[in-house]
């Protein structure tokens, strides 16, 4: 991971994998990749949806 943006995007997957490792339920191979990408995609989707909803509410409140 030479690019900071790429690392930022995949960090949620790393955190979940670390938790699974500590819980002795770590996934290997394809499960590892699916967890990394899936969790990261879910987290960023929820963040973007939350920001979108907040922006829409703010715009509705500011418009006459």
Secondary structure as GFF3:
##gff-version 3
##sequence-region A 1 64
A	DSSP	alpha_helix	4	22	.	.	.	ID=ss1
A	DSSP	alpha_helix	30	62	.	.	.	ID=ss2
###
